[in-house]
C-alpha cells in the first residue's frame, strides 16, 4: 500500500496526475477539512454543470477511496492535494478514471478508451517526461501548467498531431509524457 501511495503522490504532480488526493487543507492546517470544503475544492475543477452532477471522492490516508457524494453524470471529481505544488483538483469521465487507475498501477491504459479530464483550477508543477517524478531533477523537464483539459487514452497517431517537446510551450496544446503509455494531450483553457 505504501508503494501505491507513493505512486499516487507522484501522479498528481502531473496532470495528471494525475490523480488521487489525500485531503484539502482547512483554514487551520491542523484541522482536517470538512466534506463541504473537499466538495468545493473538487467542484472547482470542472464547469458548474459538470461539477454539480459529479461523484466526489477523496483518497484517505490508508489509500482507500471514499465517496463523499454520489453523482449522476458519469464524472468523478477529486479535491486539491495539499501535498503537491500548485492547485490540482480534477474531474474526469469513466474512461479517464480507468486511465488514471492504470497509471497508478504502472499498467498500460485500457486500449480504445479515450477519456476526458478537467483541471480548471489550475495545474501543478510536474515533469513533462517522467510520469512518476515527484520533484524537479536534472533531465526530468519540470514545467508549470495552468488551467487545462486533458485527452487521455487516444491512439498514438492522435498525439502525433501535437507538439511533443520535452520543454513545451504550455500556453498551447501539447503532449505530456510523450512516447510513454501515459502520453496525453494537455490543452490550456486560458
C-alpha positions as a printed Julia matrix, in Angstrom:
190×3 Matrix{Float64}:
   0.0    0.0     0.0
   2.93   2.34    0.72
   4.09   1.91   -2.9
   0.62   2.82   -4.15
   0.52   5.99   -2.02
   3.96   6.97   -3.34
   2.79   6.48   -6.92
  -0.34   8.49   -6.3
   1.66  11.39   -4.9
   3.88  11.43   -7.97
   0.89  11.14  -10.24
  -0.71  14.33   -9.08
   2.42  16.24   -9.89
   1.35  15.86  -13.49
  -1.91  16.13  -14.76
  -2.11  14.17  -14.33
  -1.65  13.13  -12.31
  -2.99  12.93  -12.08
  -4.96  11.66   -9.54
  -5.51  10.91   -6.1
  -5.88  13.21   -3.21
  -5.39  12.87    0.48
  -7.37  15.89    1.66
  -7.9   19.6     1.28
  -6.3   21.82    3.86
  -8.77  23.65    6.04
  -8.04  27.2     7.15
  -6.22  25.77   10.15
  -3.84  23.11    8.76
  -4.17  21.06   11.94
  -7.91  20.78   11.46
  -8.99  18.13    8.96
 -11.0   19.57    6.08
 -14.72  19.12    6.17
 -16.55  17.21    3.48
 -18.06  20.53    2.35
 -14.56  22.0     1.9
 -13.44  18.96   -0.08
 -16.58  19.07   -2.24
 -16.0   22.77   -3.01
 -12.38  22.08   -3.97
 -13.3   19.11   -6.17
 -16.09  21.01   -7.88
 -13.7   23.84   -8.79
 -12.04  21.51  -11.3
 -14.91  21.44  -13.81
 -17.62  23.66  -15.28
 -20.54  24.12  -12.89
 -22.96  21.92  -14.84
 -20.46  19.04  -14.84
 -19.37  19.51  -11.23
 -22.94  19.68   -9.92
 -23.7   16.15  -11.18
 -20.3   14.57  -10.5
 -19.4   11.99   -7.89
 -16.95  13.46   -5.37
 -14.25  11.17   -3.97
 -11.21  11.61   -1.75
  -8.34   9.27   -1.07
  -7.98   8.54    2.6
  -4.63   8.14    4.39
  -4.94   4.34    4.08
  -5.07   4.63    0.27
  -8.76   3.77    0.01
 -11.16   5.95   -1.91
 -14.1    7.41   -0.02
 -17.14   8.69   -1.83
 -18.38  11.93   -0.3
 -21.19  12.42   -2.78
 -22.64  10.08   -5.39
 -23.21  11.75   -8.74
 -25.45  11.23  -11.72
 -23.46  12.23  -14.82
 -20.57   9.75  -15.05
 -17.89  12.24  -13.96
 -15.78  11.87  -10.82
 -14.11  14.88   -9.19
 -11.31  14.93   -6.62
 -10.19  17.85   -4.42
  -6.8   19.52   -4.38
  -3.97  17.55   -2.84
  -2.17  19.95   -0.49
   0.95  17.74   -0.55
   1.62  18.66   -4.19
   2.74  22.04   -5.55
   0.0   24.12   -7.13
  -3.73  23.54   -7.29
  -4.67  20.15   -8.7
  -8.36  19.38   -8.21
  -9.56  17.3   -11.16
 -12.72  15.93  -12.68
 -12.8   13.03  -15.14
 -15.1   10.76  -17.09
 -15.13   6.98  -16.58
 -12.57   6.29  -19.32
 -10.16   8.84  -17.87
 -10.62   7.27  -14.43
  -9.62   3.9   -15.93
  -6.56   5.55  -17.47
  -5.62   7.01  -14.09
  -6.03   3.66  -12.34
  -3.7    2.08  -14.93
  -1.15   4.82  -14.33
  -1.26   4.28  -10.58
  -0.75   0.56  -11.07
   2.06   1.04  -13.64
  -0.05  -0.83  -16.19
  -0.9    0.03  -19.76
  -4.06   2.09  -20.02
  -7.12   0.33  -21.46
  -6.93   0.29  -25.26
  -9.56   2.11  -27.28
 -10.96   4.1   -24.36
 -10.47   7.82  -24.87
 -11.04   9.84  -21.71
 -11.54  13.49  -20.87
 -10.35  15.34  -17.75
 -10.84  18.87  -16.43
  -8.34  20.76  -14.29
  -9.86  24.24  -14.46
  -8.5   25.47  -11.13
  -5.01  25.29  -12.5
  -2.48  22.62  -12.88
   0.54  21.79  -10.94
   4.28  21.76  -11.34
   5.32  18.47  -12.92
   7.79  16.63  -15.07
   6.71  16.64  -18.69
   8.65  13.46  -19.46
   8.57  11.25  -16.34
   5.07  10.13  -15.26
   6.33   9.28  -11.77
   8.65  12.2   -10.96
   7.78  13.84   -7.65
  10.21  16.76   -7.74
  12.38  18.67  -10.19
  15.64  16.95  -11.04
  18.16  17.33  -13.82
  16.71  15.96  -17.03
  13.08  15.49  -15.96
  11.87  18.68  -17.72
   9.85  20.21  -14.89
   7.09  22.51  -16.14
   4.27  24.64  -14.72
   0.77  24.22  -16.09
  -2.27  26.43  -15.69
  -5.98  25.65  -16.08
  -6.41  22.98  -18.74
  -8.31  19.98  -20.03
  -6.75  16.66  -21.0
  -7.48  13.94  -23.52
  -6.11  10.57  -22.43
  -6.12   7.11  -23.95
  -6.24   8.15  -27.61
  -4.43   6.25  -30.33
  -0.76   7.22  -30.67
  -1.44   8.79  -34.09
  -3.76  11.34  -32.44
  -0.88  12.68  -30.35
   1.41  12.9   -33.39
  -0.61  15.95  -34.49
   0.61  17.97  -31.46
   3.98  19.23  -30.19
   5.91  16.66  -28.17
   8.77  18.79  -26.92
  10.28  17.86  -23.57
  10.07  21.57  -22.72
   6.76  22.63  -24.32
   5.06  25.96  -24.65
   2.32  25.35  -22.07
   0.17  28.17  -23.47
  -0.81  25.99  -26.45
  -1.89  22.32  -26.69
   0.99  19.88  -26.26
   1.63  16.24  -25.41
   2.68  15.41  -21.86
   4.73  12.23  -21.26
   5.38  11.78  -24.99
   6.44   8.3   -26.02
   5.14   6.65  -22.85
   1.91   4.65  -22.39
   0.65   7.67  -20.43
   1.08  10.33  -23.11
  -1.9   12.63  -23.21
  -2.95  15.95  -24.68
  -2.78  18.99  -22.44
  -4.97  21.83  -23.73
  -4.83  25.15  -21.85
  -8.1   26.98  -21.36
  -6.74  30.45  -20.51
